[in-house]
Amino acid sequence: MNTTQKHLTPDAVCFAATTLILAEGGTSSLIVQQFLLNQGYQAKRTDVSIWLVCVAIQEGWTIDDNGMFLVFSFPTPTSSSQ
């Protein structure tokens, strides 16, 4: 049985985080890491964290620091008063 692990990519991190945000409303690097490990990726926590911050900034996601870890989510639309 060949158990070669997949290499981590920004696209894989983006897909995992998007899936988790849609399912749960938000995610963290630890949850993304577990998701990727379950999908057969070689996912070290530091690598996942770095890629997740890069993806979040590029995509315009909200990043909240709750004092223990960063929580990533989609931005909430704001109402425009005109």
N, CA, C and O atoms as a GROMACS GRO file, in nm:
protein
  328
    1MET      N    1   0.085  -0.119   0.000
    1MET     CA    2   0.000   0.000   0.000
    1MET      C    3   0.088   0.123   0.000
    1MET      O    4   0.173   0.140   0.088
    2ASN      N    5   0.069   0.210  -0.097
    2ASN     CA    6   0.147   0.332  -0.109
    2ASN      C    7   0.071   0.445  -0.040
    2ASN      O    8  -0.041   0.478  -0.078
    3THR      N    9   0.132   0.504   0.062
    3THR     CA   10   0.066   0.611   0.138
    3THR      C   11   0.141   0.742   0.123
    3THR      O   12   0.174   0.806   0.223
    4THR      N   13   0.167   0.781   0.000
    4THR     CA   14   0.235   0.907  -0.026
    4THR      C   15   0.143   1.023   0.010
    4THR      O   16   0.027   1.027  -0.032
    5GLN      N   17   0.196   1.116   0.088
    5GLN     CA   18   0.116   1.231   0.126
    5GLN      C   19   0.124   1.339   0.018
    5GLN      O   20   0.226   1.355  -0.048
    6LYS      N   21   0.014   1.411   0.002
    6LYS     CA   22   0.009   1.521  -0.094
    6LYS      C   23   0.085   1.641  -0.037
    6LYS      O   24   0.087   1.662   0.084
    7HIS      N   25   0.146   1.719  -0.126
    7HIS     CA   26   0.216   1.840  -0.083
    7HIS      C   27   0.117   1.953  -0.061
    7HIS      O   28   0.022   1.970  -0.138
    8LEU      N   29   0.140   2.029   0.043
    8LEU     CA   30   0.054   2.141   0.077
    8LEU      C   31   0.070   2.254  -0.024
    8LEU      O   32   0.182   2.289  -0.063
    9THR      N   33  -0.042   2.310  -0.067
    9THR     CA   34  -0.042   2.424  -0.159
    9THR      C   35  -0.138   2.531  -0.108
    9THR      O   36  -0.227   2.501  -0.028
   10PRO      N   37  -0.121   2.655  -0.152
   10PRO     CA   38  -0.217   2.759  -0.114
   10PRO      C   39  -0.359   2.725  -0.158
   10PRO      O   40  -0.455   2.755  -0.086
   11ASP      N   41  -0.375   2.662  -0.274
   11ASP     CA   42  -0.508   2.625  -0.322
   11ASP      C   43  -0.574   2.523  -0.229
   11ASP      O   44  -0.694   2.530  -0.202
   12ALA      N   45  -0.495   2.428  -0.179
   12ALA     CA   46  -0.548   2.328  -0.086
   12ALA      C   47  -0.592   2.394   0.044
   12ALA      O   48  -0.698   2.361   0.098
   13VAL      N   49  -0.511   2.487   0.094
   13VAL     CA   50  -0.546   2.559   0.217
   13VAL      C   51  -0.672   2.642   0.195
   13VAL      O   52  -0.761   2.645   0.281
   14CYS      N   53  -0.680   2.710   0.081
   14CYS     CA   54  -0.797   2.791   0.048
   14CYS      C   55  -0.923   2.706   0.040
   14CYS      O   56  -1.027   2.743   0.094
   15PHE      N   57  -0.914   2.592  -0.028
   15PHE     CA   58  -1.029   2.503  -0.040
   15PHE      C   59  -1.073   2.452   0.096
   15PHE      O   60  -1.193   2.454   0.127
   16ALA      N   61  -0.979   2.408   0.178
   16ALA     CA   62  -1.011   2.357   0.311
   16ALA      C   63  -1.076   2.465   0.397
   16ALA      O   64  -1.180   2.442   0.459
   17ALA      N   65  -1.016   2.582   0.400
   17ALA     CA   66  -1.069   2.691   0.482
   17ALA      C   67  -1.207   2.735   0.434
   17ALA      O   68  -1.297   2.758   0.515
   18THR      N   69  -1.223   2.747   0.302
   18THR     CA   70  -1.354   2.786   0.247
   18THR      C   71  -1.460   2.683   0.286
   18THR      O   72  -1.570   2.720   0.328
   19THR      N   73  -1.428   2.557   0.271
   19THR     CA   74  -1.522   2.450   0.308
   19THR      C   75  -1.561   2.460   0.455
   19THR      O   76  -1.679   2.450   0.490
   20LEU      N   77  -1.462   2.480   0.540
   20LEU     CA   78  -1.488   2.487   0.684
   20LEU      C   79  -1.564   2.613   0.724
   20LEU      O   80  -1.650   2.608   0.812
   21ILE      N   81  -1.532   2.726   0.661
   21ILE     CA   82  -1.605   2.850   0.692
   21ILE      C   83  -1.751   2.836   0.649
   21ILE      O   84  -1.841   2.877   0.722
   22LEU      N   85  -1.773   2.779   0.531
   22LEU     CA   86  -1.912   2.760   0.486
   22LEU      C   87  -1.989   2.668   0.580
   22LEU      O   88  -2.108   2.689   0.605
   23ALA      N   89  -1.923   2.566   0.631
   23ALA     CA   90  -1.989   2.468   0.718
   23ALA      C   91  -2.008   2.520   0.860
   23ALA      O   92  -2.110   2.493   0.923
   24GLU      N   93  -1.909   2.596   0.912
   24GLU     CA   94  -1.910   2.632   1.053
   24GLU      C   95  -1.918   2.782   1.080
   24GLU      O   96  -1.940   2.823   1.194
   25GLY      N   97  -1.901   2.864   0.978
   25GLY     CA   98  -1.904   3.008   0.997
   25GLY      C   99  -1.767   3.069   1.025
   25GLY      O  100  -1.751   3.191   1.019
   26GLY      N  101  -1.670   2.986   1.056
   26GLY     CA  102  -1.534   3.033   1.083
   26GLY      C  103  -1.443   2.913   1.103
   26GLY      O  104  -1.490   2.800   1.118
   27THR      N  105  -1.313   2.938   1.102
   27THR     CA  106  -1.219   2.828   1.120
   27THR      C  107  -1.088   2.882   1.178
   27THR      O  108  -1.069   3.003   1.190
   28SER      N  109  -1.000   2.790   1.213
   28SER     CA  110  -0.868   2.825   1.264
   28SER      C  111  -0.764   2.741   1.192
   28SER      O  112  -0.798   2.647   1.120
   29SER      N  113  -0.638   2.774   1.212
   29SER     CA  114  -0.532   2.697   1.145
   29SER      C  115  -0.530   2.552   1.194
   29SER      O  116  -0.500   2.462   1.115
   30LEU      N  117  -0.561   2.528   1.320
   30LEU     CA  118  -0.563   2.391   1.371
   30LEU      C  119  -0.672   2.308   1.303
   30LEU      O  120  -0.649   2.192   1.267
   31ILE      N  121  -0.789   2.366   1.287
   31ILE     CA  122  -0.899   2.294   1.222
   31ILE      C  123  -0.868   2.270   1.075
   31ILE      O  124  -0.895   2.162   1.023
   32VAL      N  125  -0.811   2.370   1.008
   32VAL     CA  126  -0.771   2.354   0.867
   32VAL      C  127  -0.665   2.246   0.856
   32VAL      O  128  -0.669   2.162   0.766
   33GLN      N  129  -0.569   2.246   0.948
   33GLN     CA  130  -0.465   2.144   0.947
   33GLN      C  131  -0.525   2.004   0.960
   33GLN      O  132  -0.488   1.914   0.885
   34GLN      N  133  -0.616   1.985   1.053
   34GLN     CA  134  -0.679   1.854   1.071
   34GLN      C  135  -0.756   1.811   0.946
   34GLN      O  136  -0.751   1.695   0.906
   35PHE      N  137  -0.827   1.905   0.886
   35PHE     CA  138  -0.901   1.877   0.763
   35PHE      C  139  -0.805   1.829   0.654
   35PHE      O  140  -0.830   1.729   0.587
   36LEU      N  141  -0.694   1.901   0.638
   36LEU     CA  142  -0.596   1.866   0.534
   36LEU      C  143  -0.528   1.732   0.562
   36LEU      O  144  -0.506   1.654   0.470
   37LEU      N  145  -0.495   1.706   0.688
   37LEU     CA  146  -0.437   1.577   0.724
   37LEU      C  147  -0.533   1.463   0.690
   37LEU      O  148  -0.492   1.358   0.640
   38ASN      N  149  -0.661   1.485   0.716
   38ASN     CA  150  -0.764   1.385   0.684
   38ASN      C  151  -0.778   1.364   0.534
   38ASN      O  152  -0.824   1.259   0.489
   39GLN      N  153  -0.739   1.465   0.456
   39GLN     CA  154  -0.745   1.456   0.310
   39GLN      C  155  -0.615   1.402   0.251
   39GLN      O  156  -0.602   1.393   0.129
   40GLY      N  157  -0.519   1.366   0.337
   40GLY     CA  158  -0.395   1.306   0.290
   40GLY      C  159  -0.283   1.403   0.260
   40GLY      O  160  -0.186   1.367   0.193
   41TYR      N  161  -0.294   1.527   0.310
   41TYR     CA  162  -0.188   1.626   0.287
   41TYR      C  163  -0.082   1.620   0.396
   41TYR      O  164  -0.110   1.585   0.511
   42GLN      N  165   0.038   1.654   0.358
   42GLN     CA  166   0.147   1.673   0.454
   42GLN      C  167   0.130   1.816   0.504
   42GLN      O  168   0.175   1.910   0.438
   43ALA      N  169   0.068   1.833   0.619
   43ALA     CA  170   0.028   1.966   0.664
   43ALA      C  171   0.085   1.996   0.802
   43ALA      O  172   0.028   1.955   0.904
   44LYS      N  173   0.197   2.067   0.804
   44LYS     CA  174   0.254   2.111   0.932
   44LYS      C  175   0.181   2.237   0.975
   44LYS      O  176   0.144   2.320   0.892
   45ARG      N  177   0.160   2.250   1.105
   45ARG     CA  178   0.081   2.361   1.158
   45ARG      C  179   0.137   2.496   1.117
   45ARG      O  180   0.060   2.585   1.080
   46THR      N  181   0.268   2.514   1.123
   46THR     CA  182   0.326   2.644   1.087
   46THR      C  183   0.303   2.675   0.940
   46THR      O  184   0.274   2.790   0.904
   47ASP      N  185   0.317   2.576   0.854
   47ASP     CA  186   0.294   2.597   0.710
   47ASP      C  187   0.148   2.633   0.684
   47ASP      O  188   0.119   2.724   0.606
   48VAL      N  189   0.058   2.561   0.748
   48VAL     CA  190  -0.086   2.589   0.732
   48VAL      C  191  -0.116   2.731   0.779
   48VAL      O  192  -0.189   2.805   0.712
   49SER      N  193  -0.061   2.770   0.893
   49SER     CA  194  -0.085   2.904   0.947
   49SER      C  195  -0.039   3.013   0.852
   49SER      O  196  -0.110   3.110   0.828
   50ILE      N  197   0.081   2.996   0.798
   50ILE     CA  198   0.135   3.096   0.705
   50ILE      C  199   0.049   3.107   0.580
   50ILE      O  200   0.012   3.217   0.540
   51TRP      N  201   0.017   2.993   0.519
   51TRP     CA  202  -0.065   2.996   0.398
   51TRP      C  203  -0.205   3.048   0.426
   51TRP      O  204  -0.263   3.118   0.342
   52LEU      N  205  -0.260   3.015   0.542
   52LEU     CA  206  -0.395   3.058   0.575
   52LEU      C  207  -0.403   3.210   0.589
   52LEU      O  208  -0.498   3.272   0.542
   53VAL      N  209  -0.304   3.270   0.654
   53VAL     CA  210  -0.302   3.416   0.665
   53VAL      C  211  -0.288   3.479   0.527
   53VAL      O  212  -0.358   3.576   0.496
   54CYS      N  213  -0.199   3.426   0.444
   54CYS     CA  214  -0.181   3.479   0.308
   54CYS      C  215  -0.310   3.471   0.227
   54CYS      O  216  -0.349   3.567   0.161
   55VAL      N  217  -0.375   3.355   0.233
   55VAL     CA  218  -0.501   3.336   0.159
   55VAL      C  219  -0.608   3.431   0.212
   55VAL      O  220  -0.679   3.494   0.134
   56ALA      N  221  -0.619   3.442   0.343
   56ALA     CA  222  -0.721   3.528   0.403
   56ALA      C  223  -0.703   3.674   0.361
   56ALA      O  224  -0.800   3.742   0.330
   57ILE      N  225  -0.580   3.720   0.360
   57ILE     CA  226  -0.553   3.858   0.318
   57ILE      C  227  -0.586   3.876   0.171
   57ILE      O  228  -0.650   3.974   0.132
   58GLN      N  229  -0.543   3.782   0.089
   58GLN     CA  230  -0.568   3.789  -0.055
   58GLN      C  231  -0.718   3.787  -0.086
   58GLN      O  232  -0.765   3.858  -0.175
   59GLU      N  233  -0.792   3.705  -0.012
   59GLU     CA  234  -0.936   3.690  -0.038
   59GLU      C  235  -1.022   3.794   0.034
   59GLU      O  236  -1.142   3.804   0.009
   60GLY      N  237  -0.961   3.872   0.123
   60GLY     CA  238  -1.036   3.973   0.197
   60GLY      C  239  -1.120   3.918   0.310
   60GLY      O  240  -1.222   3.976   0.346
   61TRP      N  241  -1.077   3.804   0.366
   61TRP     CA  242  -1.150   3.744   0.477
   61TRP      C  243  -1.125   3.822   0.605
   61TRP      O  244  -1.028   3.896   0.617
   62THR      N  245  -1.214   3.802   0.701
   62THR     CA  246  -1.198   3.861   0.833
   62THR      C  247  -1.106   3.772   0.916
   62THR      O  248  -1.120   3.650   0.917
   63ILE      N  249  -1.013   3.836   0.986
   63ILE     CA  250  -0.923   3.764   1.076
   63ILE      C  251  -0.940   3.825   1.215
   63ILE      O  252  -0.910   3.942   1.236
   64ASP      N  253  -0.989   3.744   1.309
   64ASP     CA  254  -1.009   3.790   1.446
   64ASP      C  255  -0.916   3.715   1.539
   64ASP      O  256  -0.903   3.593   1.530
   65ASP      N  257  -0.852   3.787   1.629
   65ASP     CA  258  -0.766   3.727   1.731
   65ASP      C  259  -0.847   3.721   1.860
   65ASP      O  260  -0.878   3.824   1.919
   66ASN      N  261  -0.881   3.599   1.902
   66ASN     CA  262  -0.962   3.586   2.024
   66ASN      C  263  -0.876   3.574   2.150
   66ASN      O  264  -0.927   3.541   2.257
   67GLY      N  265  -0.746   3.600   2.136
   67GLY     CA  266  -0.656   3.591   2.250
   67GLY      C  267  -0.584   3.459   2.260
   67GLY      O  268  -0.480   3.449   2.325
   68MET      N  269  -0.638   3.357   2.195
   68MET     CA  270  -0.575   3.225   2.198
   68MET      C  271  -0.529   3.184   2.058
   68MET      O  272  -0.424   3.121   2.043
   69PHE      N  273  -0.607   3.218   1.958
   69PHE     CA  274  -0.575   3.184   1.820
   69PHE      C  275  -0.651   3.275   1.726
   69PHE      O  276  -0.742   3.348   1.768
   70LEU      N  277  -0.614   3.270   1.598
   70LEU     CA  278  -0.682   3.350   1.497
   70LEU      C  279  -0.802   3.274   1.443
   70LEU      O  280  -0.796   3.153   1.420
   71VAL      N  281  -0.911   3.346   1.425
   71VAL     CA  282  -1.033   3.288   1.368
   71VAL      C  283  -1.055   3.355   1.233
   71VAL      O  284  -1.058   3.478   1.223
   72PHE      N  285  -1.071   3.273   1.130
   72PHE     CA  286  -1.088   3.321   0.993
   72PHE      C  287  -1.233   3.302   0.952
   72PHE      O  288  -1.292   3.197   0.978
   73SER      N  289  -1.291   3.404   0.889
   73SER     CA  290  -1.429   3.396   0.841
   73SER      C  291  -1.446   3.489   0.722
   73SER      O  292  -1.359   3.572   0.692
   74PHE      N  293  -1.560   3.474   0.655
   74PHE     CA  294  -1.590   3.564   0.546
   74PHE      C  295  -1.637   3.696   0.605
   74PHE      O  296  -1.699   3.697   0.711
   75PRO      N  297  -1.609   3.807   0.538
   75PRO     CA  298  -1.656   3.936   0.590
   75PRO      C  299  -1.808   3.943   0.584
   75PRO      O  300  -1.871   3.887   0.494
   76THR      N  301  -1.866   4.012   0.680
   76THR     CA  302  -2.011   4.029   0.680
   76THR      C  303  -2.044   4.156   0.603
   76THR      O  304  -1.979   4.259   0.619
   77PRO      N  305  -2.146   4.147   0.518
   77PRO     CA  306  -2.184   4.267   0.443
   77PRO      C  307  -2.236   4.375   0.537
   77PRO      O  308  -2.308   4.347   0.633
   78THR      N  309  -2.198   4.497   0.508
   78THR     CA  310  -2.247   4.609   0.589
   78THR      C  311  -2.354   4.682   0.511
   78THR      O  312  -2.347   4.695   0.388
   79SER      N  313  -2.452   4.729   0.583
   79SER     CA  314  -2.559   4.803   0.515
   79SER      C  315  -2.510   4.944   0.485
   79SER      O  316  -2.447   5.009   0.568
   80SER      N  317  -2.540   4.988   0.367
   80SER     CA  318  -2.500   5.122   0.323
   80SER      C  319  -2.619   5.216   0.334
   80SER      O  320  -2.722   5.195   0.271
   81SER      N  321  -2.603   5.321   0.414
   81SER     CA  322  -2.713   5.417   0.426
   81SER      C  323  -2.683   5.536   0.335
   81SER      O  324  -2.579   5.600   0.346
   82GLN      N  325  -2.778   5.563   0.245
   82GLN     CA  326  -2.760   5.673   0.150
   82GLN      C  327  -2.872   5.770   0.159
   82GLN      O  328  -2.874   5.869   0.086
   0.00000   0.00000   0.00000
